[in-house]
Amino acid sequence: MTAIVYRLAQERRLVTPLPGPKSLELAARRGKAVAAGVGSSAPVYAVDADGGVIVDVDGNSLIDLGSGIAVTGVGASNPEVAAAVADQAARLIHTCFMVTPYEGYIEVAERLNRLTPGDHEKRTVLFNSGAEAVENAVKVARLATGRQAVVAFDHAYHGRTNLTMALTAKAMPYKTNFGPFAPEIYRMPASYPYRDGLDGKEAAADAIDRIEKQIGASSVAALIIEPIQGEGGFIVPAPGFLPTIVDWAKQNGIVFIADEVQTGFARTGSWFASDDEGIVPDLITMAKGIAGGMPLAAVTGRADLLDAVHPGGLGGTYGGNPVACAAAIAAIDYMAAADLPARARHLEKLSRSYLEKLQADTGVIGDIRGRGAMIAIEIVKPGTKEPDAVLTKEVATATNNAGVVVLTCGTYGNIIRLLPPLVISHDLLMEGLEVLGSVLRNKAGHA
Ligand SMILES: *Cc1c(COP(=O)(O)O)cnc(C)c1O
């Protein structure tokens, strides 16, 4: 098995208060040059990153529990990925697969056809972003079924383009004042065991009943869902919810799209979260963790669906760029060689046991959930299930300022999510958790 080697010292090291003077200078320049609509979670500006650390312009070394939003599972400067990128860039950066094609695209497609759930005949098409993959999965489903309606779920996040904004559930900040949105999108209740109290079969029956009454199964082209909802709050559906929905979709000729943009590529302890549920999606959308940080996205699925599209109906100038493909091949091979799915399961054990103790000590953690290296805490007012978004934001900000990068999420803004690089060391993860824990103990008044 490939051993994980680090180039930078794997340590939290603060040499200035955060943000330091050079980060503050860059923030001032940014304010005059970069659109205000782009936000950043942490106030520091990065110059170097490796394994579980990000080094900023002032020389501070931060613990990374975000992976650039579940992207750099193999590390942010994985040596195999960096070498593959440099080698490919020295020879050919772009020709456009739609003009003069190249082998790397085919190799990525072959790997994804093999790795994704199900042993049926598959095809793959490559894009640049998760939103673009989702848009194209919906295009394929509509064309192949001759139907228009698309079902999405409460707490869903599928991107920021017009169609994917329509599919995304949360108004602020993703949708507010950006309408009108694409038509023929219908939203159904998802399974949220901590809040709805339903078992998987009950939650699925409710959603199916509403689809049948409000849309009619024969009008539905596709049903799209994240097997673990990411931005919505790391919501793991109750057991049985997804298999019931998938069976019903198959019986009704509805294309089931698993959006695994955040959950894919070893993050949940399997190659895909669909594997954990025992479901086989008709189409699966992928991006984030696919290429060690290079922009690449994919739709993989049933050959009969993807081959139904007329030649020229799918594509894009940059989709499946040669450098991004070289990175994906190196990243996927590394994930297999270093057995990153097993590491994700190990990171889950460490995080859960620490967070369970923190939950008992503080009384403000309503729920600990997720899978693999995708674990979150839901922060509530003590003794209730009332979301505490204010405390959540305070804790995240203070944790970032103490040199540990964490992200928030959730429909109610009260989730702190942990997405460490899968290659983070045991000691560094534990230190990151302890910093988060001591901030939470302080702010929750149980120091
Ligand atoms: C991030 C994300 C997207 C959008 O991906 P982009 O690359 O940001 O366009 C879509 N679906 C899910 C589940 C995501 O987490």
The ligand as an SDF file (V2000), in Angstrom:
LIG
                    3D

 15 15  0  0  0  0  0  0  0  0999 V2000
  -20.7110   21.5900   -4.7150 C   0  0  0  0  0  0  0  0  0  0  0  0
  -21.8770   20.8300   -5.2130 C   0  0  0  0  0  0  0  0  0  0  0  0
  -22.4270   21.0490   -6.4760 C   0  0  0  0  0  0  0  0  0  0  0  0
  -21.9300   22.1450   -7.3990 C   0  0  0  0  0  0  0  0  0  0  0  0
  -20.6170   21.9260   -7.7910 O   0  0  0  0  0  0  0  0  0  0  0  0
  -19.7840   23.1580   -8.4100 P   0  0  0  0  0  0  0  0  0  0  0  0
  -18.5080   22.5120   -8.8730 O   0  0  0  0  0  0  0  0  0  0  0  0
  -19.5880   24.1420   -7.3110 O   0  0  0  0  0  0  0  0  0  0  0  0
  -20.5930   23.6880   -9.5250 O   0  0  0  0  0  0  0  0  0  0  0  0
  -23.4630   20.2400   -6.8930 C   0  0  0  0  0  0  0  0  0  0  0  0
  -23.9410   19.2650   -6.1090 N   0  0  0  0  0  0  0  0  0  0  0  0
  -23.4410   19.0190   -4.8810 C   0  0  0  0  0  0  0  0  0  0  0  0
  -24.0020   17.9060   -4.0660 C   0  0  0  0  0  0  0  0  0  0  0  0
  -22.4060   19.8010   -4.3770 C   0  0  0  0  0  0  0  0  0  0  0  0
  -21.9210   19.5770   -3.1560 O   0  0  0  0  0  0  0  0  0  0  0  0
  1  2  1  0
  2  3  1  0
  2 14  2  0
  3  4  1  0
  3 10  2  0
  4  5  1  0
  5  6  1  0
  6  7  2  0
  6  8  1  0
  6  9  1  0
 10 11  1  0
 11 12  2  0
 12 13  1  0
 12 14  1  0
 14 15  1  0
M  END
$$$$
